[in-house]
Amino acid sequence: MDFLKMMKQAKEMQEQMGSLQGQIEDIEAEGSSGAGLVSVRLNGKGELKSLTIDPSLMKEGEGEILEDLIIAAHTDGRVKIDQAIQEKTQEMMGGLGLPAGMKLPF
């Protein structure tokens, strides 16, 4: 492989990675816990965009349960975001010959 071809491929990869990063920021996923009593919506950066809590959990003495359900819903959403990012990455980078399972810096 000649040097110019390698440079061209590196530039293409850089452009695709920039595009991928923008698309990842647009991904959203919902996580839930407690059979849907608590749900969260996260963006591709893992930032919390919304939180919904069933009113039945708003009772005195239920604070610890509610805290656990919020954490579990966030974890569920984060797992879904990570899966969506992995799928999007494989879809966009598949033609570049990167090793399967390679972790990218975003």
N, C-alpha and C positions, 0 to 999 in steps of 0.2 A: 504494500500500500504506500502510495507516495504522500509526501508531506502536505501538499495542497489539498488532497482528498481528505486527509485527517483533519486539517483545519476547517474545511467546509463542514464535515460531520460534527465537529466540536461546536461550530457556530449554530448549526441546526439544532443540536441538543440543547444548547443554551436558550434558544428561542422557544423550544418546546417546553423546557422547564419553567420559563417565565409564564408561558400560557397556562401550564398545568397549575402553577401556584395561584394564578388568578381564578381558575376554575375551582380549585380546592376551597378558596375563601367563600365561594358562592354555594357550596354544598351545605345542606341543612339536614338534620336528623332529629327524630323525637325519641326520647327515652322515657320509660315509665316504670313504676313500681307499685306494689300494693294493689295488684289487679286493676291498675289504672287510676288509683286514687291520687297519685302524684305523677305529673308528667312535666317534662322539660323539653325545650327545643334549643339545640346547639347549632352553631355555624361550624364551618370547616376548620376554624382556628380553635374550636373547643370553647368558644365564648357562649355563655348562657344568654339566649335571646328571649325566652319566656319561661314562666313557671306557673303551673296550674295545680292547685291543691283543692281536693274535694272538701266542701264545708264540714263534712262529718268528722274530719280530723282536727277541727278547730275547737277542741275541748281542753279545758284546764287539765293538766296532768298528762297530756298526750305529746308534749314537746319532744321527748326523747324519741318516740316512735316516728314523729314527723321528721325529725332530723335524719334518722336512719333512712326513711323513705326518699327524702330529697337526695341524699348521697347515692342511694341505689339507682334512682332514676337518672342522675347525672352519669353514673358509671355506665348504665345501659346505653345512654345516648352517645357517650364517648366511644364505646365499642362499635356502635353503628357508624359513627363518623370515621373511625379508623378503617373499617371495612370498605366504606365508600371511597376513601382516599386511595386505598390499595387497589381497588378495582379501576378507578380513574387513572392511576399511575400506570398500571399494566396496559390499559387500553391505549394510552397516549405514547408510552415508551416502548411498546412491544416491538416496533420496527427498528429500534436503535441497537438491538443486540446486547442490551444490558443483562447481567445475570439475574435469574429469577430470584425474587425475594430481596433484592438489593434495597436497602433503606436509603431514602432520599432525605435531604436536610430540611424538610418541612412537613 
